[in-house]
Amino acid sequence: MGSRAATPAKMGSGGSTASRAAKPQVVHVGTTSASPAQEALKKAQGRADAAAGFARQVSPASQEGRLIDNLDPKGLTSLVLAADVGGTNSRLLLYSLSPDAKISEKQQAPGTLVFVRKYMNINFGSFSEIMSQFFVDVKSQYSEVEAAFTPVVACLAVAGVVQQNVSRLTNLDWRIDGDELSSKFRIAVVEIINDFVAQGYGVLTLSDSEVQQISGPEALTHGPKACVGAGTGLGQCFLTPGPDGSFTAYPSEGGHAEFAPRGEGSDETQIELLRYLKVKFSAWNRISFERVVSGKGICNVYEFLAYRSPQRVDKAMHKEFQAKPGDASVVVRGAKPDSLCEEALKIFASCYGAVCGTFALQTMPFGGLYLTGGVTQKLRDFLQKDESFMDAFFDKGRVAPMLHDIPLLFVKGDDMGMRGAHLRAVHLLKQQSTGMTRKTHRQASKHLVPPRSQGIVEIKSLLGDTEA
């Protein structure tokens, strides 16, 4: 939204509502002694990590480093790089495959994993530094192999809005430019995609056992697909098939659309929620859906209910909530029958269903509407048992019958972003090998979306970093 959050309102007899979680920040690499500002940034990073823990998708333990004992240089026919660049960590994977390797439906993209490593962003000054370190690490691990290990193409899934192959990360003031990285590392194509677009490509790799259909008929093989995911934020994307049947994923920032309160008859609970959030976030005109439908959104809804009905507050639970601001798992654990926490989850589920139904109307995904995200996974049972989600999904007036023809599916896996970036990298390799190079039309000026907190920019300036 762009406006800074006001100090949360006071509760009647239950104390103050939970304060805002600090935003993750960045410091320079190579500092010998930490200044007070840097120490403050590291502490803020830790608090933000804890607050986002409920929403973050945690992949199963995976191998890191060198993954092939006896690597034959002749087997390095073509290398592709896939990366998941988050606000806290960056994970890079190097695959080897032939350009004519077959991409099969409902299977992970082809390729042999050569090397993988995860880096903490706070230890580096830019993503370019992380890439440099990655290639140094690859070469050191395969020191006996006479090979350059330079990928032909790369696909970087980043946590930020992407414009003209450039992005500024959502939680860090890092500017990542695909064309600049391509030139610096001599990679033919470096494509930057939004991390939720990567989730969309990941959908294409799902087997039948990795999804759970909860509504609608069998998905049309070549019908449009859509993906909605509640996690740290609210992500959306959609996919359409081309003449050859292959799908292209397109980004959407629909999670930042205006929150539209709903309620039967004279029920103005969600209208009151909107008023509360406008005060909390100093919003003059609007509140986005992401303020309600996300991990932190659950916390916002609970805070509102606690302020509205202080006599119903469970003091022990609320004390824990205040000790862990922004941690939605506290609300989930406290969701006993007829509690404020349960009511908060019901409001969240209703708003989530409304968002999904609206996106289904906008994209008509008869190839399937897939629900992903860390919050979605953790609340999957609740969203199915409670009627709030499905009631709101189908509550679309005259066009509601159409929604019964849209396959609605829960995604069980938690590695969609990496799988999607890998698949897109293979697509790029095939395009490059056949001469189908990507054309870019760069404008002189780009209005890149800034990080979530202007404070990140201000503190970086104090540390001497003036990079835009």
N, C-alpha and C positions, 0 to 999 in steps of 0.2 A: 504494500500500500504506500509506503514511503513516509508515513508519519510515525513519530516515535511514540512509544507506549507511555501513557500517563501512569502515575502511581496508582496501584489498585485501590479500589474503594474499601472502606472499613466495613467489617461485618458488625451486625448489631451486638450480639453478646458472645460471638464465637471467635473474636480476635480478627486480625487482618487476613485477607485472602493471600494466597501464595504469590510471591513476587515473581517477576519475569526471570526466565532462565537467561544467563549470560550467553552471548554469542561467541562461537569459536573464532579465534584470531590467528594471526600469523606473525612469526618473527624470522629474522634473518638467520641463515645457516653460518656456522663458523664463528659465532660469538664466544669469546673465551670466558667472560664473566657476565652473568645475567644482571641487567639493570632492573630497578623496581618495576618499570613498565613491562619488561619482558616477563618477569615473574608473575605479574598480574595477568598477562596474556595466557601464560601456561595454566594458571589456576582457572581462568575463564574457560579455557579449552576443556579442562577436566570436568567442570560443572556442566558444560554443554553436552559432553559425551554421556554423562550420567542421565541427563534429562532426555536425551534422544534414544536412550537404550531400549525403551519399549518399542519404538517405531523402527529401529534399525534392523534390517534383515541380516542375520548372522549366518554365514555359510558354514557348513560342516568343516572340521579341521581338514586342511589340504596340505599337500606337499609343497615345499618351496625350494627354490634354487635349481640345481642341475637335476634333470629327470631322466637322462639317458646315459648309461654307463659307458657304452662303446659307440660313440657317435661317429658315423661314417660321413665325411664331408660331402660325398656324392649324394647322400640322402637329403642334403639341404637344397632341394630343388627350388623351392620358393618359400620365403619366410613372410609371415604376416604377424603384425603386432596388434593385440587387443588390450584395452585398458579401461579400468573403471576408476574414474577420478572423483572422489568424494570430497566433502568438506574437511574430513579428518585424515583419511588414508587414501593412497593411490595404489592400485594393484595392476601390475603389468604382466602379460602373458605372451610368450613368443611361440608360434606354431610353425611347423614345416608341413607343406603339402604340395601336390602338383596342381597347376592351374586348371587341369581338366578333371579334378576330383569331383565326384558326384555329390550334389546336395539333395538329400532325401527328405521328404515330408515327415514331420513328427519325429525327427531325429536331430541330435546335436550336429553342428557343422563339422565337416571333415577336417583332419589335420592331426599331426602328432605334436603333443606339447613338449617343447624343448626346454623351456626355462620359465619360471614364474617367481615373482617377488613382490612383497608389499612394503610400502614405505610410509612413514609418518610425515605428512605434509609440513608439520611445524618445524621439522629439521632442515627444510629447504626454503630457498627464497623464491622459487618459481617452479613450474612444472617442467620447464626445459632442463633445469638442474636434475630433476628426478629421472628424466629420460637419459641424460648423460650418465648418471650413476648406474642406471639399469644396464646400459650397453657395456660399461666397464665391468659390472658384476658378471654379465654373461661371458665375456671374454676371459675373465679370470677363472671362472668355473670350468671352461672348456679350453684351457691354455694350451693343451696339446693338439688342438684342432686348428689347422690352417684355414680359417674361414673368417669372413668379415662380420657375419651375423647381422647384416643390415637388412631389415625387412623391405619387401617390395612396396607394401602398402601398410597403413595403420588406421585403425578406427578407435577413437578415444571417446568414451561415454563420460560426459562431465555433468556435475551437479550445478547446472546453470542454464540460462537461456542462450541459445546459439543463434547468432545472426551472421550470415555471410562467412561461415566456417570460422567464426570467432566467438569466444564466450568469456564472460567474467564469472568466476565461480560464485555460487550463492552464498557460501559461508566463509569465503576468503576473497580478498581483493586481488586475485590472480587473473591476469589476462592470458588466455590460451588461444593462439592463432595457428590454425592448421597449416596454412600456406608458409608461414615463417618456420614452423617446425619441419615441414617438408624440405625447405631449402637448407636449413641448418644441418639436418641429419642425412640429407641426400636420399630421402624416401620419396618415391614417385608420387604417392598420394597419401596425405594425412587428412582424414575426414573427422571433424568434430561433430558429435551428435549429442543431444540431450540424453541424460541418463534414463529418462522414461521412454524415449524413442528406442533405446537399447532394450528396454523391457518389452516393447512391442515386437521387435525382431526376435526376442527370446521366446515369445508366444509361439512362433512358427516352429520351434524345436521341441515343443511339448508332446510327449506321447499321451495316449488316452489315459494311462494310469497316473499321469501327473496332473490331471484336472478332475474336478468334481462338478458335474452339471447339476444345477438346482432348479432350472426353469427352461422352458422352450423346447423346440424340436431339435433334431440333429442339425449341426451346423452345415451350411452350404460350403462346399469345398472352395469355390472361387468367389464367395461373397465377401463384402467388406468386413473387416474385423475392427474391434475397438478394445482399448485397455484403460481401465481406471484403477488407481491404487492409492489407498490411504496409508501413509507412513509418517515420516517426519513432516511431509507436506502432503498435498493432494495432486497426484500426477494424472495426466490424460494423454492419449495419443490414439491415432487410428491408422489402419493399413488398407490399401487398395491393391488389387491385382493388376499386373500389366498384361500386354498381349500374349506373352509367353507363359503366363500363369504365376510368375514370381511376384511377391508382394513388396511394396515399398511402404515404410512407416513414416508418418508425418507427425510433427510435434504439435502440441496444443498447450496453452497456458490457461486452460479453462478453469483450473483450480483457483485462479485469482478473479474469477467472475464474481459479481455481487451475490452475497448471501441473501436468499429469498425465503423469508419466514413462512411457515405453513401452520395450519391449526384448524381443527374442526369447529365450525360455528363461532362461538365467542371465545374460544381458547386462544389467548394471546401470549402464551408462554414464550414462543420463539420470537415474537415481536419484542417482548421485554428483553429477551436475550440479545437481540440486535441493539437495542438502546444501551444496554449494559456494556457491550463490546465497543460501541462508538465512544463511550466515555473512557473505557480502559485504554483503548488504542488512540485516543485523541483524533478520532476519525470525524471529519467534518461532513462528508457526504456518504461514505460507503464502508462496508466491511466485506472482505472476501470470504468465499466458502471455505477456504483453507484454514481460516480462524476457528472453524467449527469441525470440519471433517479432516482430522489429522490426529496424531498423538497429542500434540499440544492443544488441539481443538477440544479433545475430551476434557483436558484440564480446565480450559476456559469455560466450558459448559458447567463443570462441577463448581467452579468458583462462583459463577452466576447463581446457581441454585443455593449454594451456601449463604451467599449474601441475601438472597430473596427469602429464604426460610431458615434463619439461624437456629430456630428452636429444634430443627430436625438434624442438626449437625452431630455426627458421631465425633466427640472431642478427641478420642485417642487416634482415630483414623485421620482426622484433620491435622493433628499435630504431626503425624508422619508425612502427610501431604505437604505441609509447610516446610518440613525438613528436606524434602526432595521436590523442589519446585519444577513443574513441567514433566514429571514422571507419571505417565498415565497408568502405569501398572499398579500404582497405589489405589487409584480409583477402581480399577478392575477387581483387585482383591477385596475391596470394600463393598462390592455390588451385591449385598444381601437383599432378599425380597423386601420391597417397599422402602428401600434406603435411598438417600440422595444420590449415591453412587450408581445405583441401578437406574434411577431416573436419568442421570447424565448419559449413561450408555444407550438408553432408549432414544433420547433426543439425538445423540450422535448417529445411531443406526437409522433413524428416520431421515435425517439430513443426508446421510450417505446414500440411502436408497433414492432419494429425490434427485441427487446429483447424477447417479448412474442412469436413472430413467430419462433425465433430460439429455444426457450425452447420447443415449440410445436413440432418442428422437432426432437428434441433430445428425447422427452418422448412419443410422439404420444398419447396424452391423449384423446382417443375417449370417455372416460367417462366424459370429460369436462375440459376445462381450465378456472379456476376461477381467476378473477382479484380482489384483495383486497388492503388494505392499506389506510391510511388516505388521501394521495395525490390523489389516484385513486378516492376515494369517492367524494372529493371536486371538482374534475375536470371531473366527469363522463359526465356531459352535454357537455363540451367542446370536450372531446375525441370522443363523438358520432357525434356532429355537424361538427367538422372539419375533413377533410379526411386524415390528416397526419397519424393518428394512424393506421387506417385500411389499408391504402395504403402500409405502411411499413410492417405491419403484413403479408400481402399476397405477398410481393415482395421477393420471395425465388426461383426464376428461375424455373428450370425444375420440381421441386417437389412442386411448389406452389399449384397445384390443390388439393393435399392431405389436405392442410390446410382448404379447404372448407368443409371437412368432420369432422372437429374438432369443437365441441360445445364451443363457447366462451361466457362467462357469467360474468357480473358484480355482485359482492356481495354487498347487500344493508346494511347488519348489521355491527355493529362496536364492537361487543364483541366476535369475533371469537376466540381469544386466550384463554379466560377463558372457553368458551364452549368446545374448543378442549382439554384443560388440564383436564377438568371434565370428558369428554368422555374417554380419555386415562386412567385416574385413575380408572374408572369403568372396563375397560378392564383388568387392572392389578389386581383388586379385584377378577374378575372371574378366571384369571389364578392362582392366589394364592389359591383360594378356591378349585381348581381342581388339585393342585399339579404341575401346569405348571410354575415352578419357573424360573426366568431369570438367565441365566448363564453369568458371566462376566469374561473376560480374561484380567487382568490388567497387563500392562507392568511396568517395574521398573521406567522408565522415560517417561514423557509425554510432548510433545512440544505444550503446550497450547497457543492458540492465545492470544496475549496481548491486553490491552485496546486500544481504538482509539488513545489516546495521551500518549506518554511516560512521559509527564509532570505530569500525575496523579501519576505514580510510583515515580517520583523524589520528588514531594511535600509530598507524604505520608512518604517517607523516612525521610524528614526533620522534620516531625511531630513525628517521632519515630516508625512508623509502618513499619516493615521489612518483613511482610508476603508476600510470592510470589504470 
